[in-house]
Amino acid sequence: TLKGAFKMAYKISGTKNDTARIFVVNEDTNTLETQVLVSGTGSYEISNLVAGRKLIIARKLDGESIAFGYVSSVEIPYVPGDRGVFGGGYTTFNAIDYITIATKSNATDFGDLTSDRYRLAACSSSTRGVFGGGATVNVLDYITISTPGNASDFGDLTLARYDLTACSSSTRGVFGGGYDDVAPINALDYITIDTTGNATDFGDLTLARYFFAACSSSTRGIFGGGNIGVALNVVDYITIATAGNATDFGDLTIARGYFAACSSSTRGIFGGGYGGVNSNVMDYITIATAANASDFGDLTLTRYALAACSSSTRGIFGGGYD
């Protein structure tokens, strides 16, 4: 019954012989569901639709319009490792959105967190996502990534805090740092992602800080940047399977906080942030090799307080302030 309250992702596809704006009209409501400018010739696909039949109208650049009649949308199948989930926000939200990482499209509603909160962190296995902390709670929530729906209670962090970050292996999640309304925190907590329960002390960061970002391979977690009243360029690492204190990894290309990170199995990318001015900088590291970060490129916009997720091949940066 819960799943019926949320919108699954559907798509339509077709072919065309010229650049055209495609209008998708929902037959049930007789309203425009979306419109997309599709360039060139050949096949096209439009995602982020609801179920049901659609009237498809193509308007070419010369003004000619062609109606293609009604077609039925097709549910986009869930592929493990290809779904990104964003939850909460920089201000108080309980919303959770999801995307299909391989398919460029707008996000779709997934459900809600167990409580309204902001500046929280998240990590995941291939099947379960866990959201932790936020202003100012110790709450841990979890979702089943393949199934849109509201989050459920997972347990508690060792400390209530916000502006923290998190990373994970396929089985263990590690939440680090943050702020508790009094001072920066250096604590690292860990959970077993597939087993609900309270977090356990893992060790400490090399430096207490907040507003930073994390990424990971299957074995190593990386914590980068942050703020303690001034922006930092520090990068730490941990071995996720072995509890203990973090070790110095190197430095970011520029000191900043309020940013995000994502990774493949070998490379981590840090993007955006604020270090006196808003940034569009992306840095990269080779996760297995301790060293300073290198320039990767730029985001499309300078912004801070954003979030990120990734598949094994594609990274996504979403939201933020400019």
Backbone bond lengths (Angstrom), bond angles and torsions (degrees), N, CA, C in turn:
res aa  C-N    CA-C-N  psi(-1)  N-CA   C-N-CA  omega(-1)  CA-C   N-CA-C  phi
1 T - - - 1.468 - - 1.518 111.75 -
2 L 1.341 116.71 -32.54 1.459 119.16 -178.86 1.511 111.73 -65.04
3 K 1.352 116.92 -42.33 1.457 119.44 -175.18 1.519 111.94 -61.97
4 G 1.304 117.46 -30.19 1.449 119.61 -178.43 1.508 113.86 -65.79
5 A 1.329 117.70 -16.29 1.455 121.35 -179.39 1.516 112.73 -82.19
6 F 1.358 117.33 -6.22 1.447 119.97 -174.52 1.517 110.93 -122.88
7 K 1.317 115.44 157.66 1.446 123.06 -173.10 1.522 109.97 -90.89
8 M 1.327 116.90 119.39 1.451 120.33 172.17 1.531 108.26 -79.51
9 A 1.318 116.99 162.11 1.458 121.04 -179.07 1.524 109.73 -90.38
10 Y 1.326 116.33 129.71 1.454 122.99 177.93 1.520 109.23 -126.41
11 K 1.350 115.74 164.05 1.454 119.92 -178.13 1.524 109.33 -145.43
12 I 1.332 115.28 162.55 1.459 122.65 167.24 1.524 107.07 -127.21
13 S 1.305 116.43 160.41 1.465 120.82 177.24 1.516 109.23 -146.90
14 G 1.319 116.00 161.16 1.452 121.60 179.57 1.511 110.56 -173.77
15 T 1.328 116.60 -168.12 1.461 122.32 176.59 1.524 109.23 -130.24
16 K 1.337 115.62 158.46 1.466 121.21 178.52 1.518 108.65 -150.26
17 N 1.330 116.50 162.86 1.461 120.34 -176.33 1.520 112.96 -113.73
18 D 1.364 117.24 13.33 1.462 120.32 179.50 1.525 108.19 -165.00
19 T 1.341 116.12 163.57 1.459 120.58 172.04 1.529 109.30 -61.61
20 A 1.321 116.71 134.00 1.468 120.04 -176.94 1.518 109.93 -155.73
21 R 1.332 115.52 153.74 1.456 121.22 169.82 1.524 108.02 -91.79
22 I 1.346 115.89 122.05 1.450 121.65 -177.15 1.522 108.90 -96.75
23 F 1.346 116.84 122.22 1.463 123.25 177.13 1.529 108.21 -102.69
24 V 1.329 117.05 129.32 1.456 122.31 -179.93 1.531 108.11 -113.70
25 V 1.324 116.21 113.05 1.462 122.23 -177.63 1.526 108.90 -105.11
26 N 1.318 116.52 127.39 1.459 122.03 178.12 1.528 109.88 -75.17
27 E 1.322 116.93 119.93 1.458 120.93 -176.58 1.530 111.72 -65.34
28 D 1.328 117.78 -37.44 1.463 120.76 -175.71 1.523 112.05 -66.60
29 T 1.337 117.15 -38.15 1.467 120.78 -176.21 1.520 113.33 -106.09
30 N 1.357 115.61 -8.82 1.464 121.34 -177.15 1.534 111.40 55.01
31 T 1.309 116.21 39.61 1.464 122.22 178.93 1.521 109.60 -125.29
32 L 1.332 115.28 155.21 1.456 121.25 177.39 1.526 109.18 -72.42
33 E 1.334 116.36 119.25 1.457 120.38 -179.24 1.522 111.90 -85.70
34 T 1.334 116.64 -40.00 1.462 120.73 176.12 1.511 109.10 -165.15
35 Q 1.324 115.87 166.32 1.459 122.01 171.47 1.522 107.97 -142.83
36 V 1.328 115.66 138.54 1.463 121.32 -174.13 1.518 109.12 -138.96
37 L 1.340 116.78 132.14 1.460 121.59 173.61 1.523 107.52 -84.83
38 V 1.344 116.36 118.75 1.458 122.11 -177.75 1.527 108.08 -114.74
39 S 1.317 116.31 119.88 1.466 121.15 -174.41 1.523 111.67 -88.43
40 G 1.341 115.17 152.72 1.451 121.27 171.91 1.514 113.93 76.87
41 T 1.317 114.15 -168.92 1.458 121.12 -179.67 1.524 110.33 -109.94
42 G 1.331 114.96 168.85 1.463 119.83 176.13 1.508 112.37 102.87
43 S 1.323 116.18 -154.97 1.453 121.58 -173.85 1.527 111.96 -80.42
44 Y 1.325 116.30 155.32 1.457 122.65 174.82 1.523 108.53 -142.26
45 E 1.330 114.90 160.75 1.462 121.68 177.36 1.518 108.38 -143.40
46 I 1.320 117.19 135.47 1.461 122.84 178.01 1.519 108.03 -122.37
47 S 1.337 115.71 122.00 1.459 121.58 -175.30 1.521 111.15 -108.55
48 N 1.331 115.44 -174.68 1.466 124.10 177.13 1.530 111.64 64.91
49 L 1.316 116.40 39.72 1.459 122.16 178.63 1.522 109.60 -106.51
50 V 1.343 115.51 165.30 1.455 120.66 172.58 1.524 108.76 -93.25
51 A 1.334 116.35 168.91 1.459 121.27 -179.39 1.522 110.52 -67.05
52 G 1.324 116.31 157.88 1.450 120.98 173.61 1.512 113.58 118.00
53 R 1.339 114.85 175.00 1.464 120.28 -178.20 1.515 110.69 -81.61
54 K 1.350 115.11 149.19 1.459 122.07 -177.65 1.529 109.83 -129.46
55 L 1.334 115.67 143.37 1.450 121.84 167.35 1.521 107.19 -91.68
56 I 1.328 117.74 124.34 1.455 123.01 -176.22 1.523 108.77 -107.19
57 I 1.330 115.98 122.74 1.464 122.65 178.51 1.518 108.29 -124.02
58 A 1.332 116.30 129.01 1.465 121.50 177.70 1.522 108.99 -111.10
59 R 1.350 116.27 127.17 1.468 120.99 175.66 1.514 108.34 -113.43
60 K 1.342 115.45 116.58 1.462 120.70 -179.25 1.526 110.59 -76.36
61 L 1.319 115.85 168.33 1.463 120.30 -177.07 1.526 112.48 -63.88
62 D 1.350 118.04 -26.71 1.460 120.46 178.28 1.522 112.80 -81.57
63 G 1.339 117.25 2.00 1.456 121.70 177.48 1.505 114.93 98.06
64 E 1.335 118.51 -13.71 1.466 121.21 179.25 1.529 109.74 -64.86
65 S 1.326 116.75 132.69 1.460 122.09 178.76 1.520 110.17 -114.69
66 I 1.317 115.72 139.21 1.456 121.92 -179.50 1.522 108.29 -130.53
67 A 1.332 116.46 125.31 1.467 121.11 176.23 1.519 108.65 -94.54
68 F 1.332 116.60 131.01 1.458 121.66 -177.17 1.524 112.43 -101.68
69 G 1.330 117.62 7.06 1.450 119.64 179.33 1.511 111.81 79.25
70 Y 1.322 115.07 -168.91 1.458 120.38 -173.86 1.528 111.54 -92.33
71 V 1.311 115.21 135.95 1.464 121.60 173.02 1.527 107.66 -130.30
72 S 1.311 117.08 155.17 1.463 121.52 178.60 1.524 109.98 -98.00
73 S 1.325 115.69 135.22 1.458 119.99 177.46 1.519 110.08 -71.87
74 V 1.331 115.27 153.71 1.457 122.47 -176.95 1.524 108.23 -117.37
75 E 1.332 117.10 133.86 1.452 120.05 178.99 1.527 110.42 -65.38
76 I 1.338 116.26 134.15 1.456 121.00 176.49 1.519 108.27 -77.07
77 P 1.326 118.64 119.59 1.465 119.74 -177.25 1.522 111.40 -68.92
78 Y 1.326 115.78 145.87 1.453 120.39 175.82 1.523 110.02 -78.50
79 V 1.327 115.77 127.60 1.460 121.77 176.78 1.523 107.27 -113.27
80 P 1.338 119.38 118.03 1.466 120.16 179.89 1.527 111.42 -53.39
81 G 1.330 115.60 133.67 1.451 120.91 -179.07 1.506 114.43 86.86
82 D 1.346 118.14 -3.31 1.465 120.79 -177.08 1.520 111.88 -116.37
83 R 1.316 118.60 15.89 1.469 120.99 178.05 1.528 109.38 -117.72
84 G 1.315 115.80 128.97 1.456 121.70 174.07 1.514 110.16 -106.54
85 V 1.334 116.82 140.80 1.464 122.20 -176.62 1.526 109.10 -128.23
86 F 1.324 116.74 128.70 1.464 123.61 177.75 1.531 108.52 -114.29
87 G 1.352 117.60 133.59 1.457 120.13 -178.34 1.508 113.12 -137.08
88 G 1.339 116.32 144.81 1.460 120.75 179.73 1.511 111.72 70.51
89 G 1.348 116.71 -152.02 1.457 119.31 -179.73 1.512 112.20 179.96
90 Y 1.332 114.92 -171.54 1.465 121.31 -179.99 1.524 110.90 -77.75
91 T 1.335 115.49 -29.37 1.456 121.05 168.73 1.532 107.39 -111.45
92 T 1.322 118.42 176.54 1.464 121.43 -168.63 1.528 111.80 -69.65
93 F 1.333 115.15 115.54 1.464 123.23 174.96 1.518 108.38 -141.10
94 N 1.344 115.86 154.76 1.458 119.39 168.38 1.519 111.60 -116.83
95 A 1.326 117.47 3.84 1.462 122.01 -174.20 1.524 111.57 -70.45
96 I 1.345 115.25 144.26 1.455 123.40 171.31 1.525 107.67 -124.16
97 D 1.339 116.71 128.75 1.468 123.48 177.52 1.521 109.35 -114.46
98 Y 1.339 116.09 159.81 1.460 118.20 171.53 1.521 111.27 -138.98
99 I 1.329 114.19 157.48 1.456 123.17 177.23 1.523 108.86 -133.94
100 T 1.329 115.94 158.14 1.454 121.81 165.61 1.521 106.20 -95.39
101 I 1.316 117.51 113.84 1.461 121.58 -168.45 1.528 112.07 -62.03
102 A 1.321 117.74 -35.73 1.458 121.12 -176.90 1.524 113.08 -75.23
103 T 1.335 117.78 -13.09 1.473 121.60 -173.70 1.517 110.48 -120.13
104 K 1.325 117.59 115.13 1.468 120.97 179.37 1.525 110.22 -67.02
105 S 1.335 116.35 122.26 1.456 121.91 -177.86 1.516 109.12 -174.38
106 N 1.327 116.72 167.37 1.463 120.49 175.04 1.524 111.11 -69.68
107 A 1.324 115.37 157.39 1.462 121.17 177.21 1.527 110.70 -71.24
108 T 1.339 115.08 157.74 1.459 124.09 -179.78 1.529 108.98 -120.34
109 D 1.324 116.43 145.85 1.464 120.26 178.42 1.523 110.61 -61.67
110 F 1.330 117.02 133.25 1.457 123.15 178.75 1.522 111.27 -106.05
111 G 1.338 116.94 -39.91 1.461 122.19 -176.61 1.505 109.62 157.53
112 D 1.328 117.71 -151.90 1.464 122.57 -176.96 1.521 110.87 -132.87
113 L 1.342 115.58 149.61 1.450 121.49 168.30 1.530 109.91 -66.08
114 T 1.328 117.20 167.01 1.465 119.89 179.52 1.521 111.96 -70.29
115 S 1.342 117.79 -20.98 1.462 120.71 178.30 1.528 109.74 -152.44
116 D 1.332 115.85 153.40 1.460 120.96 175.05 1.527 109.10 -68.85
117 R 1.319 117.16 127.85 1.457 120.51 175.11 1.518 109.87 -165.34
118 Y 1.310 114.96 170.64 1.455 118.64 -175.56 1.522 110.90 -140.08
119 R 1.371 113.65 161.45 1.457 122.78 178.32 1.525 111.72 56.54
120 L 1.326 114.14 52.77 1.450 122.75 178.00 1.524 109.50 -103.22
121 A 1.322 117.63 -176.01 1.455 122.96 -179.45 1.518 109.28 -133.27
122 A 1.347 116.21 165.21 1.464 120.03 -178.78 1.519 110.68 -149.32
123 C 1.335 114.51 154.14 1.461 121.89 173.88 1.529 107.30 -148.67
124 S 1.344 116.68 174.30 1.465 117.45 -175.70 1.514 111.85 -160.33
125 S 1.320 114.65 159.56 1.459 123.57 160.16 1.529 105.99 -97.88
126 S 1.329 117.49 -167.24 1.464 119.54 177.59 1.523 112.35 -74.09
127 T 1.340 117.62 -14.33 1.468 120.59 -175.55 1.515 114.31 -120.91
128 R 1.325 119.04 -25.01 1.457 121.90 -173.75 1.529 110.85 -129.20
129 G 1.321 116.02 136.51 1.457 122.50 172.90 1.514 110.42 -108.52
130 V 1.345 116.56 142.62 1.463 121.86 -179.51 1.525 108.59 -127.57
131 F 1.348 116.08 127.29 1.463 123.59 176.59 1.520 108.21 -105.75
132 G 1.353 117.15 134.76 1.445 119.67 -176.21 1.501 114.12 -134.72
133 G 1.339 116.22 143.69 1.452 122.54 175.37 1.511 113.00 73.18
134 G 1.337 115.23 -153.80 1.456 122.25 -173.36 1.513 108.86 115.08
135 A 1.304 116.67 162.48 1.469 120.81 -172.66 1.530 111.28 -75.98
136 T 1.351 115.14 124.99 1.460 125.55 -31.61 1.511 105.87 -114.49
137 V 1.336 116.53 97.28 1.458 122.25 -173.85 1.523 109.49 -135.71
138 N 1.332 115.48 166.85 1.465 121.43 173.97 1.521 111.76 -108.52
139 V 1.312 116.81 15.54 1.464 123.61 -172.18 1.529 111.53 -66.77
140 L 1.328 116.05 138.50 1.455 124.41 167.42 1.524 108.57 -117.25
141 D 1.340 117.73 127.24 1.464 124.69 175.49 1.519 109.05 -113.70
142 Y 1.338 117.30 158.25 1.458 118.40 171.95 1.520 111.09 -138.03
143 I 1.325 114.25 156.37 1.467 123.14 174.74 1.529 108.27 -132.83
144 T 1.332 115.62 156.80 1.456 121.84 166.90 1.520 106.44 -93.58
145 I 1.332 117.26 115.37 1.460 121.57 -168.29 1.523 112.13 -61.05
146 S 1.299 118.51 -33.48 1.466 121.36 -177.20 1.518 113.25 -75.00
147 T 1.341 118.35 -14.39 1.465 121.69 -170.46 1.521 111.34 -125.53
148 P 1.342 119.26 103.43 1.465 119.73 176.99 1.526 111.58 -56.51
149 G 1.321 115.95 140.62 1.455 122.36 -178.76 1.511 109.84 166.55
150 N 1.302 117.01 172.46 1.457 121.33 178.93 1.525 111.43 -70.04
151 A 1.335 115.34 150.80 1.462 121.21 176.12 1.521 110.63 -70.78
152 S 1.333 115.54 157.17 1.465 123.24 177.67 1.522 109.58 -120.58
153 D 1.325 115.92 157.65 1.459 120.27 179.58 1.525 110.50 -66.20
154 F 1.346 116.29 134.14 1.457 122.65 178.98 1.526 111.34 -106.53
155 G 1.327 117.12 -39.71 1.458 123.35 -176.02 1.516 109.13 156.73
156 D 1.327 117.32 -151.26 1.468 122.06 -177.35 1.520 111.19 -132.76
157 L 1.328 115.94 147.49 1.456 121.58 167.17 1.529 110.06 -69.80
158 T 1.326 117.15 166.66 1.462 119.53 177.06 1.518 111.95 -71.43
159 L 1.352 116.81 -24.98 1.465 121.98 179.64 1.514 109.83 -137.98
160 A 1.332 117.53 141.80 1.465 121.43 170.90 1.524 108.28 -73.53
161 R 1.333 116.51 129.10 1.462 119.23 -178.99 1.524 110.43 -168.01
162 Y 1.321 114.81 165.39 1.455 122.32 176.42 1.522 108.90 -135.83
163 D 1.351 116.37 177.65 1.473 121.57 -175.61 1.520 111.68 57.37
164 L 1.319 117.09 31.81 1.451 123.46 176.23 1.523 109.46 -94.46
165 T 1.325 117.08 -179.07 1.459 120.77 175.28 1.519 108.74 -143.42
166 A 1.344 117.17 174.19 1.464 120.41 -175.87 1.521 110.71 -153.12
167 C 1.327 114.95 155.92 1.457 122.70 173.73 1.523 107.86 -145.84
168 S 1.339 117.37 174.25 1.463 118.21 -175.36 1.510 111.77 -161.16
169 S 1.333 114.88 156.30 1.457 123.34 162.56 1.529 106.84 -95.64
170 S 1.320 116.74 -165.60 1.464 119.02 178.80 1.519 112.49 -72.67
171 T 1.347 117.63 -14.39 1.462 120.63 -175.78 1.525 114.12 -126.56
172 R 1.326 118.29 -25.56 1.462 121.33 -172.67 1.526 111.12 -123.45
173 G 1.327 116.62 134.80 1.456 122.69 173.43 1.512 110.91 -108.19
174 V 1.327 116.60 141.99 1.463 122.16 179.55 1.525 109.00 -126.11
175 F 1.339 116.40 122.95 1.462 123.49 176.67 1.526 108.17 -104.02
176 G 1.338 116.34 134.74 1.453 118.84 -174.29 1.511 114.05 -135.71
177 G 1.347 115.02 147.56 1.448 122.62 171.74 1.509 113.64 65.50
178 G 1.342 115.24 -155.76 1.448 122.00 179.28 1.520 112.44 116.95
179 Y 1.315 114.21 -166.89 1.465 122.26 -176.21 1.521 107.77 -142.21
180 D 1.349 116.23 141.94 1.468 120.01 -176.27 1.526 113.34 -119.71
181 D 1.328 117.44 26.38 1.468 125.17 -176.84 1.525 112.87 77.19
182 V 1.335 117.24 -2.67 1.465 121.00 178.92 1.519 111.28 -121.49
183 A 1.333 117.07 -49.04 1.462 120.70 -173.50 1.524 110.53 -156.69
184 P 1.341 117.26 159.63 1.463 120.27 171.37 1.523 111.07 -61.45
185 I 1.336 116.13 152.91 1.460 123.05 -175.68 1.527 109.04 -118.09
186 N 1.337 116.41 141.34 1.464 119.76 176.64 1.525 112.39 -108.42
187 A 1.318 118.22 2.90 1.464 122.18 -174.55 1.517 112.63 -67.08
188 L 1.336 115.42 141.71 1.455 124.17 168.92 1.521 108.46 -115.62
189 D 1.341 117.74 128.08 1.457 124.31 176.35 1.520 108.97 -113.38
190 Y 1.326 117.80 154.61 1.466 118.71 173.12 1.526 110.98 -134.25
191 I 1.330 113.07 155.40 1.457 122.57 176.29 1.521 108.86 -133.89
192 T 1.313 116.90 157.31 1.462 122.60 165.43 1.520 105.86 -93.40
193 I 1.331 117.37 114.57 1.463 121.60 -166.27 1.523 112.54 -61.00
194 D 1.306 118.31 -38.59 1.463 120.81 -176.24 1.521 113.61 -83.28
195 T 1.344 118.08 0.03 1.460 121.66 -178.24 1.523 110.17 -125.35
196 T 1.320 117.94 111.32 1.464 120.19 179.55 1.523 110.26 -62.41
197 G 1.329 115.57 148.30 1.458 120.80 179.93 1.511 110.18 156.14
198 N 1.308 117.59 171.48 1.457 122.15 179.93 1.518 111.38 -73.06
199 A 1.328 115.38 152.57 1.458 121.47 177.15 1.525 110.73 -71.84
200 T 1.325 114.73 158.90 1.457 123.57 -179.04 1.527 109.40 -122.73
201 D 1.315 117.06 146.76 1.469 120.76 178.36 1.526 110.64 -60.12
202 F 1.333 116.70 132.26 1.469 122.92 179.41 1.524 111.37 -105.30
203 G 1.329 116.85 -39.03 1.464 122.93 -176.10 1.515 108.90 156.84
204 D 1.322 117.19 -152.98 1.461 122.11 -177.46 1.525 110.97 -132.44
205 L 1.326 115.68 149.56 1.457 121.97 168.54 1.527 109.92 -67.35
206 T 1.334 117.01 164.42 1.468 119.83 175.28 1.523 111.45 -69.21
207 L 1.343 115.88 -22.08 1.459 120.93 -178.50 1.520 108.66 -150.62
208 A 1.339 117.27 129.22 1.466 120.74 174.82 1.522 109.29 -62.72
209 R 1.334 116.68 132.05 1.467 119.22 -178.59 1.530 110.71 -165.86
210 Y 1.335 114.91 171.64 1.454 122.42 -178.43 1.517 108.72 -143.76
211 F 1.341 117.43 174.71 1.468 122.87 -177.86 1.526 111.58 55.55
212 F 1.330 118.25 43.44 1.453 119.70 179.54 1.520 110.20 -119.31
213 A 1.341 118.18 -172.74 1.454 121.32 -172.65 1.523 109.46 -138.22
214 A 1.335 116.13 158.37 1.456 121.39 -178.42 1.520 110.84 -140.78
215 C 1.328 115.31 153.71 1.458 123.07 173.75 1.520 107.36 -148.76
216 S 1.325 117.76 175.21 1.457 118.58 -174.64 1.515 111.70 -162.61
217 S 1.325 114.88 157.79 1.458 123.12 162.33 1.523 107.27 -98.39
218 S 1.311 117.63 -166.71 1.456 120.02 178.36 1.523 112.62 -71.77
219 T 1.340 117.12 -14.60 1.466 120.34 -175.99 1.520 114.79 -124.81
220 R 1.314 118.19 -25.50 1.469 121.55 -172.51 1.520 111.66 -123.69
221 G 1.328 117.68 134.45 1.460 123.59 173.95 1.516 110.68 -104.78
222 I 1.325 115.72 141.50 1.468 122.86 -177.68 1.522 109.07 -122.60
223 F 1.326 117.66 129.77 1.461 123.62 176.44 1.526 108.04 -117.13
224 G 1.351 116.79 125.27 1.452 119.89 -173.63 1.512 113.86 -128.76
225 G 1.348 115.22 144.72 1.449 122.39 172.37 1.516 112.99 67.94
226 G 1.344 115.57 -152.58 1.443 121.79 178.62 1.506 112.71 121.86
227 N 1.319 114.61 -168.21 1.455 120.81 -173.49 1.529 109.26 -148.34
228 I 1.318 116.54 142.91 1.475 123.13 170.46 1.527 108.86 -137.30
229 G 1.321 115.90 36.14 1.461 122.13 -169.52 1.509 110.89 101.31
230 V 1.328 116.93 -26.85 1.458 124.43 168.79 1.522 107.40 -128.74
231 A 1.334 116.12 153.85 1.457 120.46 -179.99 1.522 110.66 -73.40
232 L 1.343 116.00 149.14 1.459 122.76 -176.92 1.528 110.50 -120.22
233 N 1.342 115.37 153.18 1.466 119.87 174.44 1.524 112.17 -112.60
234 V 1.334 117.34 9.66 1.462 124.00 -175.20 1.532 111.34 -63.77
235 V 1.344 116.42 139.25 1.463 122.27 170.39 1.531 108.05 -126.90
236 D 1.352 116.66 126.85 1.467 123.93 178.14 1.522 109.08 -113.60
237 Y 1.347 116.07 162.06 1.458 118.88 170.76 1.514 111.24 -139.48
238 I 1.333 114.16 156.54 1.463 122.71 174.45 1.524 108.92 -133.41
239 T 1.317 116.87 157.82 1.458 122.60 165.94 1.524 106.20 -93.76
240 I 1.335 116.97 113.28 1.462 121.38 -167.21 1.527 112.05 -61.11
241 A 1.319 117.64 -35.38 1.467 120.42 -176.83 1.521 113.30 -75.95
242 T 1.342 117.78 -11.61 1.463 121.16 -173.10 1.525 110.48 -123.88
243 A 1.319 117.60 108.30 1.461 121.13 179.40 1.525 110.14 -60.38
244 G 1.333 114.89 139.72 1.457 120.41 -179.59 1.518 109.90 165.47
245 N 1.315 116.62 173.80 1.453 121.22 -179.91 1.528 111.30 -73.38
246 A 1.334 115.36 152.51 1.459 121.43 177.16 1.530 110.99 -71.16
247 T 1.327 115.48 158.24 1.461 123.93 -179.14 1.524 109.20 -123.36
248 D 1.314 117.06 147.78 1.464 121.16 178.52 1.527 110.72 -61.14
249 F 1.342 116.22 133.87 1.463 122.79 -179.96 1.527 110.91 -107.68
250 G 1.332 117.08 -40.53 1.457 123.03 -176.49 1.514 109.52 159.48
251 D 1.330 117.23 -152.26 1.457 122.50 -178.26 1.519 111.27 -132.15
252 L 1.330 116.26 150.09 1.456 121.89 168.86 1.525 110.18 -69.84
253 T 1.348 116.55 166.77 1.466 119.44 179.00 1.525 111.45 -71.48
254 I 1.337 117.18 -31.13 1.464 121.62 173.56 1.526 108.94 -140.17
255 A 1.331 116.07 146.58 1.461 121.00 177.80 1.520 109.41 -71.63
256 R 1.342 116.27 132.19 1.457 119.85 178.03 1.526 110.45 -169.54
257 G 1.322 114.32 161.07 1.445 123.09 172.88 1.512 109.47 -129.99
258 Y 1.343 117.11 -167.77 1.470 122.56 177.96 1.530 111.86 56.60
259 F 1.312 118.87 38.83 1.454 120.05 -175.09 1.520 109.86 -127.13
260 A 1.340 117.59 -170.18 1.456 121.56 -173.26 1.516 109.88 -139.35
261 A 1.322 116.23 164.01 1.457 121.26 179.59 1.516 110.45 -145.65
262 C 1.336 115.78 152.95 1.455 122.80 173.99 1.522 107.72 -145.51
263 S 1.331 117.12 173.55 1.457 118.02 -175.40 1.517 111.90 -159.21
264 S 1.328 114.55 156.98 1.453 122.90 162.50 1.518 107.11 -95.87
265 S 1.315 117.81 -165.07 1.457 120.33 178.28 1.524 112.58 -73.22
266 T 1.332 116.77 -13.41 1.466 120.01 -175.61 1.522 114.55 -126.71
267 R 1.318 118.05 -25.42 1.474 121.22 -171.87 1.528 110.61 -126.08
268 G 1.331 116.19 137.69 1.456 122.27 173.97 1.515 111.08 -110.35
269 I 1.336 116.50 142.49 1.470 122.96 -179.60 1.514 108.75 -123.76
270 F 1.339 117.91 127.39 1.459 124.49 173.72 1.528 107.94 -107.43
271 G 1.346 117.82 133.06 1.454 120.04 -174.65 1.511 114.34 -137.55
272 G 1.342 115.81 143.42 1.454 122.82 175.25 1.513 112.47 72.08
273 G 1.351 115.83 -157.16 1.450 121.63 176.36 1.509 114.13 112.83
274 Y 1.328 113.99 -172.57 1.460 121.81 -178.08 1.524 108.75 -140.68
275 G 1.316 115.65 127.42 1.453 121.28 177.12 1.513 111.59 -140.00
276 G 1.336 116.06 45.39 1.457 122.91 -172.03 1.518 111.17 108.99
277 V 1.340 115.46 -35.04 1.468 123.71 170.67 1.522 107.34 -138.07
278 N 1.332 116.31 157.72 1.460 120.08 175.80 1.524 109.73 -65.12
279 S 1.322 115.81 147.32 1.461 120.57 -174.28 1.521 111.22 -123.60
280 N 1.330 115.51 147.87 1.466 121.51 169.37 1.526 110.91 -113.83
281 V 1.327 117.31 8.44 1.459 123.38 -174.50 1.526 111.34 -66.77
282 M 1.338 116.21 137.39 1.455 122.80 167.01 1.533 109.01 -117.00
283 D 1.326 115.67 128.14 1.471 123.35 175.73 1.522 108.75 -108.28
284 Y 1.330 117.21 156.87 1.458 118.62 170.97 1.521 110.91 -135.10
285 I 1.323 113.95 154.59 1.446 122.99 175.59 1.523 109.06 -132.75
286 T 1.305 116.78 155.65 1.463 122.13 166.47 1.518 105.83 -93.78
287 I 1.321 116.58 114.59 1.465 121.19 -166.98 1.525 112.34 -60.66
288 A 1.311 117.47 -34.95 1.467 120.60 -176.17 1.522 113.34 -77.59
289 T 1.348 118.39 -10.94 1.465 122.06 -172.20 1.523 110.30 -122.89
290 A 1.329 117.72 110.22 1.463 121.76 178.39 1.525 109.72 -64.64
291 A 1.333 115.63 125.16 1.472 121.71 -177.47 1.515 107.86 -176.79
292 N 1.324 116.69 168.30 1.457 120.94 175.27 1.526 110.66 -68.41
293 A 1.320 116.18 152.77 1.457 121.95 176.74 1.526 110.89 -71.36
294 S 1.329 116.00 157.83 1.465 123.29 177.41 1.516 109.76 -121.41
295 D 1.323 116.57 157.51 1.464 121.22 179.06 1.525 110.41 -66.76
296 F 1.338 116.49 133.53 1.458 122.30 178.71 1.520 111.33 -105.71
297 G 1.333 117.32 -38.19 1.460 123.04 -175.49 1.516 108.71 154.90
298 D 1.308 117.31 -158.23 1.465 122.00 -177.56 1.517 110.99 -127.42
299 L 1.327 116.18 147.37 1.461 121.46 166.78 1.517 109.66 -67.47
300 T 1.320 116.88 165.64 1.468 120.08 179.03 1.521 111.88 -70.09
301 L 1.365 116.88 -25.06 1.459 122.09 179.68 1.524 109.37 -137.91
302 T 1.346 117.06 146.39 1.462 119.32 167.00 1.517 107.93 -70.76
303 R 1.334 116.86 131.17 1.455 119.98 179.01 1.523 111.04 -166.02
304 Y 1.339 114.68 162.58 1.449 121.54 179.26 1.526 108.71 -134.37
305 A 1.338 116.07 171.90 1.469 122.51 -178.57 1.523 111.13 56.55
306 L 1.317 116.30 42.01 1.454 122.61 177.61 1.525 109.66 -99.58
307 A 1.331 116.32 -179.43 1.464 121.97 178.50 1.517 108.70 -137.40
308 A 1.326 117.10 165.87 1.461 120.88 -177.54 1.515 110.87 -148.89
309 C 1.345 115.20 156.55 1.456 122.64 173.25 1.519 107.09 -152.13
310 S 1.325 117.37 173.70 1.463 118.88 -176.00 1.511 111.81 -160.58
311 S 1.334 114.81 158.26 1.449 122.72 163.75 1.528 107.01 -99.74
312 S 1.318 117.68 -165.25 1.460 119.45 178.27 1.523 112.45 -72.81
313 T 1.347 116.95 -14.07 1.464 119.85 -175.83 1.527 114.74 -127.21
314 R 1.327 118.82 -20.84 1.474 120.87 -174.36 1.521 110.76 -129.27
315 G 1.342 115.75 135.27 1.455 122.14 174.78 1.513 110.91 -106.88
316 I 1.322 116.89 144.28 1.475 123.28 -179.11 1.529 108.82 -125.77
317 F 1.341 116.50 128.39 1.456 123.12 173.15 1.521 108.23 -111.35
318 G 1.340 117.60 127.41 1.454 121.15 -174.46 1.509 113.63 -130.91
319 G 1.329 115.18 147.78 1.457 121.66 173.98 1.514 113.08 71.18
320 G 1.350 114.70 -159.56 1.447 121.55 179.35 1.515 112.98 109.91
321 Y 1.324 114.55 175.70 1.463 124.00 176.18 1.510 108.83 -116.13
322 D 1.353 115.62 144.23 1.464 119.32 176.58 1.510 112.11 -114.54
